[in-house]
Amino acid sequence: IPEDPGLAVLKGAVYYGHVPKTIGRRVARYTYGIQSWPEFDPNKHPEAKKVQIGTKFRCRDVFFKYVTKGELLTPGYRRSQIFQALKPDEECLECAIYVSDEEDPVYVDDESCRRLGTLRVPLPRVSTGCSLEIEETMIFGDTELEVQARDIYTNQQCEVSFDLLSNNVVQNGN
């Protein structure tokens, strides 16, 4: 144990404030993901989660994982995934961002999951038969998480940021 551990922490914090690149990697405190609606699979999903959207059956409230708790992340690390809008006539896509204390959460309403917030993406009107594709990206900064959503059709982009040091950002409740 150092002679004065409180002072050591304070000195480290001050040094980091002046030279933030001293910490090259961070350990993910939570598992980060979004709410998704994959096609319903009776072998994998409970019947209670089954919903019909258009002509397809989907499973609601699935946790789609971007980063696993304990994963080493460098500042600026980004992970993207392309999703399709569920309905061609949707005017707005709501991307709900979640964290979990577990490494492999299954559903966003699991006990371990908490909602960080929602990114709302306005969608363009497209011709019948065209699918709307949205690229959703999580970017892990020094102390914040930025979530971007880009409409592949129009290239319009929306984003939201979360302060990962704030105790108020991660709250229970979906």
GROMACS elastic network, one bead per residue, 0.5 to 0.9 nm:
[ bonds ]
;  ai    aj funct       b0    kb
    1     4     6  0.82844   500
    1     5     6  0.72419   500
    2     5     6  0.53152   500
    2     8     6  0.78072   500
    3     7     6  0.89936   500
    3     8     6  0.88532   500
    4     7     6  0.55346   500
    4     8     6  0.64747   500
    5     9     6  0.63105   500
    5    10     6  0.86514   500
    6     9     6  0.52413   500
    6    10     6  0.62478   500
    6    11     6  0.86761   500
    7    11     6  0.60388   500
    7    12     6  0.84763   500
    8    11     6  0.51779   500
    8    12     6  0.61585   500
    8    13     6  0.86434   500
    9    12     6  0.50715   500
    9    13     6  0.61631   500
    9    14     6  0.86556   500
   10    13     6  0.51018   500
   10    14     6  0.61983   500
   10    15     6  0.85536   500
   11    14     6  0.51392   500
   11    15     6  0.60536   500
   11    16     6  0.84987   500
   12    15     6  0.50728   500
   12    16     6  0.60345   500
   12    17     6  0.85230   500
   13    16     6  0.50565   500
   13    17     6  0.61178   500
   13    18     6  0.87715   500
   14    17     6  0.50117   500
   14    18     6  0.64781   500
   14    19     6  0.86693   500
   15    18     6  0.52412   500
   15    19     6  0.59883   500
   15    20     6  0.77684   500
   15    22     6  0.84036   500
   16    21     6  0.75852   500
   16    22     6  0.64980   500
   16    23     6  0.76729   500
   17    20     6  0.57427   500
   19    22     6  0.59629   500
   19    23     6  0.87842   500
   20    23     6  0.65258   500
   20    24     6  0.87826   500
   20   142     6  0.79624   500
   21    24     6  0.61134   500
   21    75     6  0.87724   500
   21   142     6  0.88010   500
   23    26     6  0.74151   500
   23    74     6  0.87575   500
   23    75     6  0.88595   500
   23   142     6  0.87752   500
   24    73     6  0.85037   500
   24    74     6  0.59530   500
   24    75     6  0.71089   500
   25    72     6  0.61778   500
   25    73     6  0.52961   500
   25    75     6  0.67085   500
   25   142     6  0.89871   500
   26    29     6  0.87009   500
   26    70     6  0.89052   500
   26    71     6  0.81486   500
   26    72     6  0.55436   500
   26    73     6  0.51665   500
   26    74     6  0.63048   500
   26    75     6  0.77567   500
   26   142     6  0.83386   500
   27    30     6  0.89101   500
   27    69     6  0.76335   500
   27    70     6  0.52531   500
   27    71     6  0.55616   500
   27    73     6  0.61594   500
   27    74     6  0.89024   500
   28    31     6  0.71134   500
   28    32     6  0.85845   500
   28    67     6  0.75913   500
   28    68     6  0.70156   500
   28    69     6  0.51048   500
   28    71     6  0.53228   500
   28    72     6  0.63375   500
   28    73     6  0.67681   500
   29    68     6  0.87428   500
   29    69     6  0.56105   500
   29    70     6  0.63281   500
   29    71     6  0.84292   500
   29   101     6  0.79160   500
   30    67     6  0.80818   500
   30    68     6  0.68230   500
   30    70     6  0.72910   500
   30    71     6  0.89983   500
   30    99     6  0.58426   500
   30   100     6  0.54986   500
   30   101     6  0.53811   500
   30   102     6  0.73723   500
   30   103     6  0.77448   500
   31    65     6  0.70875   500
   31    66     6  0.75930   500
   31    67     6  0.54746   500
   31    70     6  0.79862   500
   31    71     6  0.86335   500
   31    98     6  0.82748   500
   31    99     6  0.54132   500
   31   100     6  0.50626   500
   31   101     6  0.64607   500
   31   102     6  0.66072   500
   31   103     6  0.58432   500
   31   104     6  0.75876   500
   31   105     6  0.80386   500
   32    63     6  0.89707   500
   32    64     6  0.84721   500
   32    65     6  0.60090   500
   32    66     6  0.56560   500
   32    67     6  0.51627   500
   32    68     6  0.65903   500
   32    69     6  0.76360   500
   32    97     6  0.75937   500
   32    98     6  0.59479   500
   32   100     6  0.66745   500
   32   138     6  0.88482   500
   33    63     6  0.62333   500
   33    64     6  0.52517   500
   33    66     6  0.50263   500
   33    67     6  0.69275   500
   33    68     6  0.88291   500
   33    96     6  0.86043   500
   33    97     6  0.59451   500
   33    98     6  0.53007   500
   33    99     6  0.62899   500
   33   100     6  0.83934   500
   33   108     6  0.89063   500
   33   138     6  0.87403   500
   34    62     6  0.81536   500
   34    63     6  0.58371   500
   34    64     6  0.52790   500
   34    65     6  0.67711   500
   34    66     6  0.78487   500
   34    95     6  0.67919   500
   34    96     6  0.55381   500
   34    98     6  0.54871   500
   34    99     6  0.83056   500
   34   108     6  0.79741   500
   34   115     6  0.89677   500
   35    60     6  0.81572   500
   35    61     6  0.55808   500
   35    62     6  0.56140   500
   35    63     6  0.51505   500
   35    64     6  0.61025   500
   35    65     6  0.89825   500
   35    95     6  0.70136   500
   35    96     6  0.55854   500
   35    97     6  0.66939   500
   35    98     6  0.72448   500
   35   107     6  0.79759   500
   35   108     6  0.63237   500
   36    59     6  0.82502   500
   36    60     6  0.69396   500
   36    61     6  0.60933   500
   36    62     6  0.50957   500
   36    63     6  0.62268   500
   36    64     6  0.59230   500
   36    95     6  0.85374   500
   36    96     6  0.86107   500
   36   108     6  0.89209   500
   37    40     6  0.82818   500
   37    58     6  0.57830   500
   37    59     6  0.53353   500
   37    60     6  0.50524   500
   37    61     6  0.65002   500
   37    62     6  0.61613   500
   37    63     6  0.89110   500
   37    64     6  0.89989   500
   37    86     6  0.82051   500
   38    41     6  0.85599   500
   38    57     6  0.87161   500
   38    58     6  0.55571   500
   38    59     6  0.56687   500
   38    60     6  0.75555   500
   38    62     6  0.74665   500
   39    56     6  0.72441   500
   39    57     6  0.59915   500
   39    59     6  0.60350   500
   40    43     6  0.89298   500
   40    44     6  0.80732   500
   40    45     6  0.65907   500
   40    46     6  0.89620   500
   40    47     6  0.88629   500
   40    49     6  0.83948   500
   40    50     6  0.63664   500
   40    51     6  0.81114   500
   40    56     6  0.83142   500
   40    57     6  0.54621   500
   40    60     6  0.85062   500
   41    44     6  0.53432   500
   41    45     6  0.56419   500
   41    46     6  0.85888   500
   41    50     6  0.89180   500
   41    57     6  0.87520   500
   41    58     6  0.81561   500
   41    59     6  0.77190   500
   42    45     6  0.54280   500
   42    46     6  0.68738   500
   42    47     6  0.71390   500
   42    50     6  0.88455   500
   43    46     6  0.82767   500
   45    48     6  0.83951   500
   45    49     6  0.69234   500
   45    50     6  0.77238   500
   45    59     6  0.68166   500
   46    49     6  0.56743   500
   46    50     6  0.71673   500
   46    59     6  0.83317   500
   47    50     6  0.52720   500
   47    51     6  0.88528   500
   47    59     6  0.85952   500
   48    51     6  0.84122   500
   48    59     6  0.88340   500
   49    58     6  0.80305   500
   49    59     6  0.52648   500
   49    60     6  0.53850   500
   49    61     6  0.75189   500
   49    62     6  0.89839   500
   50    57     6  0.65019   500
   50    58     6  0.57593   500
   50    60     6  0.65403   500
   51    56     6  0.84332   500
   51    57     6  0.55688   500
   51    58     6  0.53178   500
   51    59     6  0.62293   500
   51    60     6  0.67536   500
   52    55     6  0.68274   500
   52    56     6  0.57035   500
   52    58     6  0.60389   500
   52    59     6  0.86933   500
   53    56     6  0.55477   500
   53    57     6  0.61754   500
   53    58     6  0.68236   500
   53    86     6  0.72226   500
   53    87     6  0.74969   500
   54    57     6  0.80835   500
   54    86     6  0.82262   500
   54    87     6  0.70190   500
   59    62     6  0.68452   500
   60   107     6  0.83581   500
   61   106     6  0.86520   500
   61   107     6  0.54216   500
   61   108     6  0.54084   500
   61   109     6  0.68430   500
   62   105     6  0.87744   500
   62   106     6  0.60590   500
   62   108     6  0.59721   500
   62   109     6  0.85458   500
   63    98     6  0.78678   500
   63   104     6  0.87882   500
   63   105     6  0.63989   500
   63   106     6  0.53644   500
   63   108     6  0.51246   500
   63   109     6  0.86819   500
   63   113     6  0.89076   500
   64   105     6  0.86790   500
   64   106     6  0.80335   500
   64   107     6  0.84376   500
   64   108     6  0.87469   500
   65    68     6  0.71267   500
   65   104     6  0.78745   500
   65   105     6  0.81008   500
   66    79     6  0.66392   500
   66    80     6  0.79955   500
   66    81     6  0.85995   500
   66   137     6  0.88913   500
   66   138     6  0.75299   500
   67    70     6  0.87886   500
   67    71     6  0.69003   500
   67    73     6  0.89773   500
   67    79     6  0.81707   500
   67   103     6  0.89068   500
   67   138     6  0.89811   500
   68    71     6  0.55463   500
   68   102     6  0.83568   500
   68   103     6  0.54905   500
   68   104     6  0.73898   500
   69    72     6  0.88897   500
   69   100     6  0.79598   500
   69   101     6  0.71481   500
   69   102     6  0.69618   500
   69   103     6  0.52940   500
   69   104     6  0.86040   500
   70   103     6  0.79889   500
   73    76     6  0.83407   500
   73    77     6  0.62407   500
   73   140     6  0.74733   500
   74    77     6  0.54835   500
   74   140     6  0.76927   500
   74   141     6  0.79422   500
   74   142     6  0.82843   500
   75    78     6  0.89279   500
   75   139     6  0.83429   500
   75   140     6  0.58810   500
   75   142     6  0.52624   500
   75   143     6  0.85897   500
   76   139     6  0.59158   500
   76   140     6  0.53586   500
   76   141     6  0.50042   500
   76   142     6  0.76319   500
   77   138     6  0.81687   500
   77   139     6  0.56262   500
   77   140     6  0.53591   500
   77   141     6  0.72291   500
   78   137     6  0.65838   500
   78   138     6  0.54928   500
   78   140     6  0.64100   500
   79   136     6  0.83907   500
   79   137     6  0.55398   500
   79   138     6  0.54923   500
   79   139     6  0.67668   500
   79   140     6  0.89662   500
   80   135     6  0.65689   500
   80   136     6  0.55258   500
   80   138     6  0.65129   500
   80   139     6  0.88052   500
   81   134     6  0.82954   500
   81   135     6  0.56286   500
   81   136     6  0.54750   500
   81   137     6  0.65531   500
   82   133     6  0.64905   500
   82   134     6  0.55272   500
   82   136     6  0.61857   500
   82   137     6  0.87350   500
   82   152     6  0.88705   500
   83    86     6  0.89497   500
   83   132     6  0.83200   500
   83   133     6  0.55761   500
   83   134     6  0.52646   500
   83   135     6  0.63252   500
   83   136     6  0.74883   500
   84    87     6  0.86002   500
   84   131     6  0.66488   500
   84   132     6  0.54713   500
   84   134     6  0.61051   500
   84   135     6  0.87757   500
   85    88     6  0.66972   500
   85    89     6  0.89532   500
   85    90     6  0.72944   500
   85    93     6  0.70806   500
   85   123     6  0.88587   500
   85   131     6  0.71570   500
   85   132     6  0.54058   500
   85   133     6  0.63249   500
   85   134     6  0.73305   500
   86    89     6  0.89235   500
   86    90     6  0.77241   500
   86    93     6  0.89135   500
   86   131     6  0.89378   500
   86   132     6  0.85209   500
   87    90     6  0.55114   500
   87   131     6  0.85242   500
   87   132     6  0.85609   500
   88    91     6  0.87217   500
   88   125     6  0.80907   500
   88   126     6  0.74519   500
   88   127     6  0.86698   500
   88   128     6  0.75003   500
   88   129     6  0.79510   500
   88   130     6  0.74604   500
   88   131     6  0.64040   500
   88   132     6  0.68296   500
   89   123     6  0.88633   500
   89   124     6  0.89571   500
   89   125     6  0.70041   500
   89   126     6  0.80386   500
   89   128     6  0.89555   500
   90    93     6  0.71011   500
   90   122     6  0.87921   500
   90   123     6  0.68166   500
   90   124     6  0.84946   500
   90   125     6  0.81818   500
   91   121     6  0.85415   500
   91   122     6  0.59563   500
   91   124     6  0.68137   500
   91   125     6  0.74548   500
   92   120     6  0.65187   500
   92   121     6  0.54253   500
   92   123     6  0.52149   500
   92   124     6  0.85853   500
   93   119     6  0.81433   500
   93   120     6  0.57323   500
   93   122     6  0.63848   500
   93   123     6  0.68036   500
   93   134     6  0.89435   500
   94   118     6  0.63810   500
   94   119     6  0.58111   500
   94   121     6  0.63217   500
   94   122     6  0.87976   500
   95   117     6  0.84945   500
   95   118     6  0.54291   500
   95   120     6  0.62124   500
   95   121     6  0.76922   500
   95   136     6  0.85449   500
   95   149     6  0.83670   500
   96   115     6  0.71694   500
   96   116     6  0.77624   500
   96   117     6  0.59976   500
   96   119     6  0.64351   500
   96   120     6  0.85809   500
   97   114     6  0.86997   500
   97   115     6  0.59378   500
   97   116     6  0.55190   500
   97   117     6  0.55280   500
   97   118     6  0.58847   500
   97   119     6  0.77118   500
   97   147     6  0.84018   500
   98   108     6  0.69874   500
   98   113     6  0.65475   500
   98   114     6  0.55654   500
   98   116     6  0.53788   500
   98   117     6  0.73610   500
   98   118     6  0.89841   500
   98   170     6  0.87892   500
   98   174     6  0.87732   500
   99   102     6  0.88391   500
   99   108     6  0.85682   500
   99   112     6  0.82223   500
   99   113     6  0.56184   500
   99   114     6  0.54378   500
   99   115     6  0.64106   500
   99   116     6  0.68498   500
   99   170     6  0.77220   500
  100   103     6  0.74140   500
  100   104     6  0.83686   500
  100   105     6  0.67412   500
  100   108     6  0.84702   500
  100   110     6  0.87034   500
  100   111     6  0.87157   500
  100   112     6  0.52263   500
  100   114     6  0.62896   500
  100   115     6  0.88490   500
  101   104     6  0.89530   500
  101   105     6  0.83445   500
  101   112     6  0.55141   500
  101   113     6  0.69241   500
  101   114     6  0.88920   500
  102   105     6  0.57994   500
  102   112     6  0.64424   500
  102   113     6  0.81291   500
  105   108     6  0.74746   500
  105   110     6  0.71944   500
  105   112     6  0.75565   500
  105   113     6  0.74971   500
  106   109     6  0.87374   500
  106   110     6  0.72735   500
  107   110     6  0.54613   500
  107   113     6  0.79993   500
  108   111     6  0.84647   500
  108   112     6  0.84746   500
  108   113     6  0.56851   500
  108   114     6  0.74739   500
  108   115     6  0.80692   500
  108   174     6  0.78194   500
  109   112     6  0.80926   500
  109   113     6  0.62954   500
  109   114     6  0.79728   500
  109   173     6  0.84769   500
  109   174     6  0.68810   500
  110   113     6  0.55280   500
  110   114     6  0.86054   500
  111   114     6  0.81887   500
  111   172     6  0.89651   500
  112   172     6  0.88978   500
  113   172     6  0.75813   500
  113   173     6  0.83376   500
  113   174     6  0.83037   500
  114   170     6  0.64721   500
  114   171     6  0.59941   500
  114   172     6  0.50148   500
  114   173     6  0.59856   500
  114   174     6  0.63849   500
  115   118     6  0.81636   500
  115   169     6  0.89143   500
  115   170     6  0.68296   500
  115   171     6  0.67775   500
  115   172     6  0.69431   500
  115   173     6  0.65398   500
  115   174     6  0.54657   500
  116   162     6  0.76227   500
  116   169     6  0.62688   500
  116   170     6  0.55663   500
  116   171     6  0.71665   500
  116   174     6  0.89060   500
  117   160     6  0.87791   500
  117   162     6  0.84472   500
  117   169     6  0.85610   500
  117   170     6  0.88931   500
  118   160     6  0.82524   500
  119   147     6  0.77289   500
  119   148     6  0.81096   500
  119   149     6  0.78610   500
  119   158     6  0.75682   500
  119   159     6  0.68453   500
  119   160     6  0.63748   500
  120   149     6  0.86736   500
  120   158     6  0.76357   500
  120   159     6  0.86590   500
  121   134     6  0.89391   500
  121   149     6  0.69253   500
  121   150     6  0.81621   500
  121   151     6  0.81206   500
  121   156     6  0.89098   500
  121   157     6  0.78696   500
  121   158     6  0.62691   500
  121   159     6  0.87398   500
  122   151     6  0.87013   500
  122   156     6  0.87884   500
  122   158     6  0.85974   500
  123   126     6  0.88884   500
  123   132     6  0.79088   500
  123   151     6  0.73527   500
  123   154     6  0.89501   500
  123   156     6  0.89732   500
  124   132     6  0.83556   500
  124   151     6  0.85514   500
  124   153     6  0.81887   500
  124   154     6  0.76194   500
  126   129     6  0.83319   500
  126   130     6  0.62950   500
  126   131     6  0.77881   500
  126   132     6  0.76423   500
  126   153     6  0.87772   500
  127   130     6  0.56405   500
  127   131     6  0.86403   500
  128   131     6  0.83793   500
  132   151     6  0.75269   500
  132   152     6  0.75393   500
  132   153     6  0.69122   500
  133   150     6  0.85207   500
  133   151     6  0.62262   500
  133   152     6  0.56079   500
  133   153     6  0.69965   500
  134   149     6  0.63465   500
  134   150     6  0.55011   500
  134   152     6  0.57171   500
  134   153     6  0.82917   500
  135   148     6  0.79834   500
  135   149     6  0.55663   500
  135   150     6  0.51186   500
  135   151     6  0.65346   500
  135   152     6  0.67442   500
  136   147     6  0.71951   500
  136   148     6  0.56984   500
  136   150     6  0.65165   500
  136   151     6  0.89376   500
  137   146     6  0.81286   500
  137   147     6  0.56715   500
  137   148     6  0.51032   500
  137   149     6  0.63579   500
  137   150     6  0.84027   500
  138   145     6  0.68762   500
  138   146     6  0.58238   500
  138   148     6  0.65005   500
  138   149     6  0.89913   500
  139   144     6  0.84149   500
  139   145     6  0.57871   500
  139   146     6  0.50480   500
  139   147     6  0.62825   500
  139   148     6  0.80140   500
  140   143     6  0.77363   500
  140   144     6  0.62242   500
  140   146     6  0.64596   500
  140   147     6  0.87930   500
  141   144     6  0.51058   500
  141   145     6  0.59885   500
  141   146     6  0.74963   500
  142   145     6  0.84551   500
  142   164     6  0.89401   500
  143   162     6  0.86897   500
  143   163     6  0.62436   500
  143   164     6  0.54454   500
  143   165     6  0.62152   500
  144   161     6  0.66638   500
  144   162     6  0.54496   500
  144   165     6  0.75175   500
  145   160     6  0.83839   500
  145   161     6  0.55648   500
  145   162     6  0.51396   500
  145   163     6  0.66406   500
  145   164     6  0.66499   500
  146   159     6  0.68926   500
  146   160     6  0.57540   500
  146   162     6  0.64000   500
  146   163     6  0.89340   500
  147   158     6  0.83958   500
  147   159     6  0.54757   500
  147   160     6  0.54088   500
  147   161     6  0.62697   500
  147   162     6  0.84129   500
  148   157     6  0.68440   500
  148   158     6  0.57038   500
  148   160     6  0.66758   500
  148   161     6  0.87878   500
  149   156     6  0.83557   500
  149   157     6  0.56043   500
  149   158     6  0.53671   500
  149   159     6  0.62845   500
  150   153     6  0.87652   500
  150   154     6  0.83419   500
  150   155     6  0.59119   500
  150   156     6  0.56223   500
  150   158     6  0.65205   500
  150   159     6  0.87016   500
  151   154     6  0.56712   500
  151   155     6  0.50517   500
  151   156     6  0.53484   500
  151   157     6  0.63704   500
  151   158     6  0.87960   500
  152   155     6  0.51213   500
  152   156     6  0.76535   500
  153   156     6  0.81397   500
  154   157     6  0.87923   500
  162   165     6  0.88997   500
  162   166     6  0.85841   500
  162   169     6  0.70323   500
  163   166     6  0.56834   500
  163   167     6  0.89488   500
  163   169     6  0.68764   500
  164   167     6  0.79170   500
  164   169     6  0.71128   500
  164   170     6  0.83510   500
  165   168     6  0.88327   500
  165   169     6  0.82016   500
  166   169     6  0.55957   500
  166   170     6  0.79341   500
  167   170     6  0.64885   500
  167   171     6  0.82561   500
  168   171     6  0.64783   500
  171   174     6  0.88689   500
